[in-house]
Amino acid sequence: MLLWCVLQAAQVADQVYSCGWETLPAPALRRSLLIMLARAQLPTYFRAYDMLTFNMEMFVSIMQTAYSMYTLLRT
């Protein structure tokens, strides 16, 4: 579930950029979408009790370690 949230959050910047914001007639709306685009480009992470930060790099590391342990136990 957390991985899905991280992946969806990464797509927000692409969707905002692809919405045609540069052709909008209202400057305030264009400015708001630019701010949204800038904020969406920040990396997404989850914190657990201010001790553990879970992000995409942590997920990849956990999956690599789990696969290594699986192959070690299988041999």
N, C-alpha and C positions, 0 to 999 in steps of 0.2 A: 504494500500500500504506500509506504513512504517513497519507494522507488518511482512509482507511478506519479506521485505528486512532484517529485524532482524533475522527471522527464516532461511533464506537462508545463511546469513553470519555465523550463528552458525554451519551450515553443512559443511562449507569450510574446517575446521580443520579435520573433519572425512574423507572427500573425499581425502584430501592431504595425510593423514596417510594411507589410503587404496590403494593408487596408486602404491605401490610396490617400493617406493623410496629407500629402503635398498638394492635392487638388481641392481641399476643403475651403469654402469661402470664408469661414469665420476664423480669424487669427487666434482667438482665445482657445478654440477647439484644437487647432493645430499645435499650439503651445502645450496644451494638456496632453495630447498624444505624444509629443516629443518627450515630455517629462516621464510619461508612462513607459516609453521606450527605453529611456535611460535607466529607470529603476528596474525594469525587467531584465536588463543585461547583468545585474549583480548576481553572483552565484547564490543558489538556494541551498539552505542547510537547515537541519532540525537540531535542536539542543535538548538533551535529557538531563534535567536536574543541574544544569550549568556545569556538568562534568564531561559529557560526551557530545561531540559534534558529529552528526551523521550527514554526509554529503555524498556525491557521486564517487569521489576518490575513495572514501571509506567503504562504500558498497563494493567497488571493484576489488579492493584489498581483501575484504572478507570473503568474497567469492573465490578469489585466487587461492587463498589459504585453505578454504573448505575443499576445493578441488584437489589441491596438493595432498591434503590429509586423506581424502577419499582414495586417490591413486596409491598412496603409501600403504594404506590398510588393505587394499585389494591385492597387492603383490605379496 
